[in-house]
Amino acid sequence: MGKRLLSAAVGIALLVTVLFVSDDYQYAFNAVVGLLAALSVWEVFSVAHEKHNTLLLWASMAFAAFVPFTDVPAVRPYAGIVLFCWVVLLLAIMLAQKGTVTLPDVTLTFMLVMLVPYAFSMLVLLRDLGLSGYGGLVKRDGVFLLLLALGGAWLADSGAYFIGRFFGKHKLAPTISPKKTVEGFVGGVAANMLLLWAMGTVYQTWLSAGGVVNMPLLLLYGFVAAFLGTLGDLSASYVKRACHVKDFGNIMPGHGGVLDRFDSILLVAPFLYLLVVTLQPVWPLVIR
């Protein structure tokens, strides 16, 4: 548990540092997200035993690192071209190496290499909603939305971990993730809603510079995010079990690989982005 807490503390410190740096260097955060996405793709290829396909590996890592920059005005016109080239390369390698590359391998690679970087890029898009002034949001609101995306996944996960550790009795998904319990899941939902409410209160009271947080919508987000985070976590566990590995990697002591820490964000961040983009004009999360 000590390594787990230490890694989490280091990760939070790095996140805060990057957010402060990005005040002066806007695309520093994009670069960090791109690096995480590329490392995640490396982990996907590792567990799928496809690292021997060097060309596809490096092309997929480059594609993953590129995705968080696709909303940059100078890059946006080329996003579709890059995606098309990567898909063509994937299909060409499948046909050229049909004896060693199976259709399930290609399917898994395509699904995860598409899902992971685009899910990560939602963190950038959430931050950029504040920079663009969407629905009246200001710069600090974008950072708040980014922290809500991370919190909506990690707070539920942490709550489920600790509550399940001490009170868990009934297995939630024993054939996929034997350590997860129903009690832990329920505790994670409650912890998510409570702690996100606390985050909203702190932001509204001391940091928002006049913004008012829509607490009912924030609690609704926390409730749904706990379910989506668990779905993402269990889906990642299913992939690992199917590939006969315990973790995606070991880059983060106590947590495993990048995907082991960010798997619950893969659905939570896109959900929050869609929630804000859809509702901010009519039922804003941050009211100004």
Number of C-alpha atoms within 10 A of each C-alpha: 8 9 12 13 13 14 17 17 12 11 13 12 11 13 15 12 12 18 17 14 14 14 12 9 12 15 16 16 22 26 17 17 24 25 19 20 30 26 20 27 27 23 21 24 25 17 20 21 12 18 16 10 14 11 13 20 21 15 15 25 22 18 23 29 24 24 27 27 21 19 15 13 9 9 12 13 12 11 16 11 10 16 15 11 12 18 14 12 16 20 13 13 16 18 13 11 12 11 8 11 15 12 12 10 15 16 11 15 21 16 10 16 22 18 14 24 27 20 22 26 25 26 27 24 23 26 24 23 24 21 17 14 13 15 20 15 21 21 16 18 26 23 20 20 24 25 18 24 25 17 22 31 30 23 25 31 24 17 21 28 20 14 18 23 15 10 14 20 14 14 17 17 13 11 11 17 17 10 17 22 23 17 20 28 24 18 23 28 24 20 23 29 23 17 18 24 19 13 18 23 16 13 19 17 14 10 14 20 13 13 19 17 23 16 16 11 17 20 19 11 22 30 21 17 29 29 20 21 26 24 17 20 23 18 16 23 21 15 17 19 16 12 14 11 14 12 18 26 21 13 13 18 15 16 21 16 19 22 24 22 18 24 25 28 28 25 25 30 31 20 19 24 20 13 16 22 15 12 14 17 13 9 14 20 25 25 15 14
